[in-house]
Amino acid sequence: MLPFKLIYSDAYYLPIGQHVFPAEKYKRIHDRLIETGVAEASDFLEPNSASDQDILLVHKPDYVQKLKTGTLTPREEMQMEIPYSRDLVDAFWLAAGGSILAADRALNDGIAISIGGGFHHAFPDHGEGFCMIHDVAVAIRRMQRDDKIRTALTVDCDVHQGNGTAAIFAGTRVPSAPLPSSSAPTVSAPGSGRMRNAHAGEVFTISLHQHNNYPMHKPMSSIDVDLPDGIGDDDYLAWLDNALSSGLRQFEPDLICYIAGADPYREDQLGGLDLTIEGLKKRDELVFRVARTRGIPVMVTYAGGYARNVEDTVSIHSNTVIVAKEVFTG
């Protein structure tokens, strides 16, 4: 038995037909964890769908109404890059409910993992990049509304910048004063890359992503680490360690929301970094050890993963549970 809960439903499946997003990965991860003995059936909790009131904590009423009534414009549907259906709306409402449950359980158990979610490209008034609803933002706002947390830190390790996350929480940040010319806003670390830094209020956002990749326009997170093409395990881990250390020097979160994308993997179809499966496992371990050492609860969502062999994506996501078990047992 795991010392924490996994949030999962067969209805996490996204009804999008033939698509680069492997919607079947969620069930494959669930089945892999059971078959390999990593988890038992009792370790899984079935979420309820988020309420419309929960979704409206983040998203604009007009946009929610369009989703509920099927009245998106052709341009709005094209921008999402997934085919609209009412069943798809239900799947995203459920993903948001799963993230709410994961956040709530993490506050009790120290960690909880939703085998889904992480739809970080959704904006308050539109969807983008396979993302209709920003489940992580909904979970944060619900926990704040219920007075269960005051502050949250998002750690986004998807290969694509969390543009929706940055935009949603931009209003919670306190703008920093302009840096003098002698103080460069980029921070050196092993390998080439750059870190953009801004102060935060109640939500501090970190995004570690490939610079030359989607989205073209990248709104400013509290910390953006713009990675060069082809960066490998060691340099990536050094940048992540640097970003976490910098963020936690500036900010004291009540909850960490870790978006554990599988797409920094070297065989990913939509990525251009060079991380190995073992390197991604070490990435998860770094985040979990920092959270446990500091006593900060962490909720996990899975975001992207588009490996040429879908079993590699399943392995990467399954390893996140394996590493959490190792770090949080005892």
C-alpha positions in Angstrom: 0.0 0.0 0.0 1.2 3.5 -0.9 1.6 6.1 1.9 -0.4 8.5 -0.3 -3.3 8.4 -2.8 -3.4 8.3 -6.5 -6.3 10.1 -8.2 -7.6 8.4 -11.2 -10.7 7.7 -13.3 -11.2 5.8 -16.6 -13.1 8.9 -17.6 -9.9 10.9 -17.7 -9.6 9.6 -21.3 -9.9 12.5 -23.7 -12.2 11.7 -26.6 -10.1 13.3 -29.3 -9.7 10.5 -31.8 -6.4 10.0 -33.7 -4.1 12.7 -32.1 -0.5 13.2 -31.1 -1.8 13.5 -27.5 -2.0 9.8 -26.4 -5.3 9.9 -24.5 -4.9 6.2 -23.7 -1.9 6.9 -21.5 -3.9 7.4 -18.3 -5.3 3.9 -18.3 -2.0 2.4 -19.3 -0.3 4.1 -16.4 -3.0 2.9 -14.0 -2.7 -0.6 -15.3 1.1 -0.6 -15.2 1.2 0.5 -11.6 -1.2 -2.3 -10.6 0.5 -5.0 -12.7 3.9 -4.3 -11.4 2.8 -4.2 -7.8 3.8 -0.5 -7.3 0.2 0.3 -6.3 -2.9 -1.6 -5.2 -6.5 -0.9 -6.1 -7.0 0.6 -2.7 -4.4 3.3 -3.4 -6.6 4.9 -6.1 -9.3 7.5 -5.4 -12.0 8.3 -7.9 -12.6 12.0 -8.3 -15.8 13.9 -8.8 -16.1 16.5 -11.5 -15.4 20.1 -10.6 -18.5 22.2 -10.2 -19.2 25.1 -12.5 -18.5 27.4 -9.5 -15.1 25.8 -9.2 -14.3 26.4 -12.9 -15.5 30.0 -12.6 -12.8 30.7 -9.9 -10.4 30.8 -12.9 -12.3 31.0 -16.1 -14.5 33.7 -17.6 -18.3 33.2 -17.5 -18.6 33.8 -21.3 -16.0 31.1 -22.0 -17.5 28.6 -19.7 -20.9 29.2 -21.2 -19.5 28.6 -24.7 -18.0 25.3 -23.5 -21.2 24.2 -21.9 -23.4 25.1 -24.9 -21.0 24.1 -27.7 -20.9 27.6 -29.1 -17.1 28.1 -29.5 -16.2 29.9 -32.7 -14.2 27.9 -35.3 -11.1 30.0 -34.4 -11.5 29.2 -30.7 -11.8 25.5 -31.4 -8.8 25.6 -33.7 -6.8 27.4 -31.1 -7.4 24.5 -28.6 -6.0 22.1 -31.2 -8.4 19.3 -30.1 -11.9 18.6 -31.5 -14.7 20.0 -29.3 -17.4 17.7 -28.0 -19.6 17.8 -24.9 -17.9 14.5 -23.8 -14.5 16.4 -23.9 -15.9 19.2 -21.7 -17.0 16.5 -19.2 -13.4 15.0 -19.3 -11.9 18.4 -18.5 -14.3 19.1 -15.7 -13.3 15.7 -14.3 -9.6 16.5 -14.6 -10.2 19.7 -12.7 -12.0 17.7 -10.0 -9.1 15.3 -9.9 -6.7 18.1 -9.3 -8.9 19.6 -6.6 -8.9 16.2 -4.8 -5.1 15.8 -5.3 -4.5 19.2 -3.7 -6.8 18.4 -0.8 -5.2 15.0 -0.2 -1.7 16.4 -0.5 -2.4 18.8 2.4 -3.4 15.8 4.5 -0.8 13.2 3.3 2.2 15.3 2.2 1.8 14.3 -1.4 -1.0 13.2 -3.8 -0.7 12.4 -7.5 -3.4 12.8 -10.1 -2.8 10.4 -13.0 -3.9 13.2 -15.4 -4.3 17.0 -15.5 -1.6 19.6 -15.8 -3.4 21.4 -18.6 -1.2 24.5 -18.3 -1.9 26.2 -21.6 -5.5 27.1 -20.8 -6.3 30.8 -20.3 -9.2 32.4 -18.4 -11.0 33.2 -21.6 -9.8 30.5 -24.1 -8.1 27.2 -24.5 -4.8 26.5 -26.2 -2.4 23.7 -26.9 -4.6 20.7 -26.2 -5.9 22.4 -23.0 -9.5 23.5 -22.4 -9.5 24.1 -18.6 -6.6 25.0 -16.3 -7.1 22.3 -13.7 -4.1 23.2 -11.6 -5.2 26.9 -11.3 -8.7 25.7 -10.4 -7.3 23.5 -7.6 -5.2 26.4 -6.2 -8.1 28.8 -6.2 -10.4 26.2 -4.6 -7.9 25.5 -1.8 -7.6 29.3 -1.3 -11.3 29.9 -1.4 -11.8 27.2 1.3 -9.0 28.7 3.4 -6.9 25.6 3.2 -3.9 27.4 1.8 -2.9 31.0 1.3 0.1 30.6 -1.0 1.1 28.1 -3.7 4.1 27.4 -5.8 3.8 25.9 -9.3 6.8 23.9 -10.6 6.2 23.3 -14.3 8.6 20.8 -15.9 6.7 20.2 -19.1 8.9 20.9 -22.1 6.5 23.7 -23.1 6.3 26.9 -21.1 3.3 27.2 -18.8 1.8 30.3 -20.6 -1.7 29.8 -19.2 -0.3 29.5 -15.6 1.8 32.6 -16.0 -1.1 34.6 -17.4 -3.6 33.5 -14.8 -1.4 34.3 -11.8 0.2 37.4 -13.3 -2.2 39.6 -11.4 -1.1 38.1 -8.1 2.5 39.1 -8.6 4.0 42.3 -7.2 6.0 43.8 -10.1 9.7 44.1 -9.4 11.6 47.4 -9.8 13.6 47.7 -13.0 17.1 46.1 -12.6 20.0 48.5 -12.8 22.1 48.0 -15.9 24.9 46.4 -13.8 22.5 43.7 -12.6 21.8 41.3 -15.4 18.3 39.6 -15.1 19.8 36.3 -16.3 21.5 33.8 -14.0 24.4 31.6 -14.9 24.2 27.9 -14.3 25.9 24.8 -15.9 25.2 24.7 -19.6 23.8 27.6 -21.6 20.4 29.0 -20.9 18.8 31.8 -19.1 16.6 32.5 -16.1 14.1 35.3 -16.1 13.0 36.4 -12.6 10.0 38.3 -11.3 8.6 38.6 -7.8 5.3 36.9 -6.7 2.4 37.5 -4.4 0.2 34.6 -3.3 1.2 32.3 -6.2 4.7 31.9 -7.4 5.2 30.3 -10.8 8.3 28.4 -12.0 8.5 27.1 -15.6 11.5 25.1 -16.9 11.1 24.7 -20.6 12.7 24.6 -24.0 13.0 28.2 -25.3 12.6 27.3 -29.0 9.3 25.6 -28.7 5.6 26.2 -28.3 4.2 28.7 -27.3 5.7 31.4 -29.4 4.7 34.1 -27.0 5.7 33.3 -23.4 4.1 35.4 -20.7 6.4 36.0 -17.8 6.3 33.5 -14.9 7.8 34.4 -11.5 10.8 32.4 -12.7 11.2 31.2 -16.3 14.2 29.0 -17.2 14.5 29.2 -21.0 16.5 26.1 -21.9 18.5 25.7 -25.2 17.8 22.9 -27.6 19.3 19.5 -26.8 20.1 20.1 -23.1 20.7 16.8 -21.3 20.2 15.3 -17.8 23.0 17.0 -15.8 22.5 20.5 -17.1 18.7 20.2 -16.8 18.9 19.0 -13.2 21.3 21.8 -12.3 18.9 24.4 -13.7 16.0 22.9 -11.9 17.9 22.8 -8.6 18.9 26.5 -9.1 15.3 27.5 -9.9 13.9 25.7 -6.9 16.5 27.2 -4.6 15.9 30.7 -5.9 12.1 30.4 -5.7 12.1 29.0 -2.2 14.5 31.8 -1.0 11.9 34.3 -2.2 8.6 32.6 -1.3 7.1 30.4 1.3 4.3 28.2 -0.3 1.7 26.3 1.6 1.5 23.9 -1.4 3.7 22.9 -4.3 1.9 22.1 -7.5 4.3 20.0 -9.6 3.5 19.6 -13.3 5.5 16.6 -14.2 5.5 16.6 -18.0 7.1 13.6 -19.7 8.0 15.5 -22.9 11.5 16.7 -22.0 12.4 13.1 -23.0 14.8 12.8 -25.9 12.4 10.7 -27.9 9.5 13.0 -27.6 7.8 14.1 -30.8 7.0 17.6 -29.6 10.1 18.3 -27.6 13.7 19.1 -28.4 15.5 18.4 -25.2 17.7 15.3 -24.5 16.7 13.9 -21.2 16.8 10.2 -20.6 14.1 8.2 -18.7 16.6 7.9 -15.8 17.2 11.7 -15.9 13.5 12.4 -15.7 13.3 10.0 -12.7 16.0 12.1 -11.0 14.1 15.2 -11.8 11.1 13.9 -9.9 13.3 12.8 -7.0 14.8 16.3 -6.8 11.4 18.0 -6.6 10.0 15.5 -4.1 13.1 15.6 -1.8 13.0 19.4 -1.7 9.3 19.3 -0.8 9.7 16.7 1.9 12.8 18.2 3.4 11.0 21.5 3.7 7.8 20.0 4.9 5.8 21.4 2.0 2.9 19.3 0.6 3.1 18.6 -3.1 0.3 17.7 -5.5 1.3 16.2 -8.9 -0.3 16.4 -12.3 1.1 14.8 -15.5 0.7 17.3 -18.4 2.3 16.4 -21.8 4.2 13.3 -23.1 4.3 12.4 -26.8 7.1 9.8 -27.1 7.3 8.0 -30.4 6.8 4.8 -28.3 3.8 5.5 -26.0 5.2 2.9 -23.5 8.1 5.2 -22.9 5.7 7.9 -21.8 3.9 5.4 -19.6 7.2 4.5 -18.0 8.2 8.1 -17.3 4.8 8.8 -15.7 4.8 5.6 -13.7 8.3 6.4 -12.5 6.9 9.5 -10.9 4.8 7.3 -8.6 7.7 5.0 -8.0 10.0 7.8 -6.9 7.3 9.4 -4.7 6.9 6.0 -3.0 10.7 5.9 -2.4 10.9 9.4 -1.1 7.7 9.6 1.0 7.9 6.1 2.6 9.1 6.1 6.2 
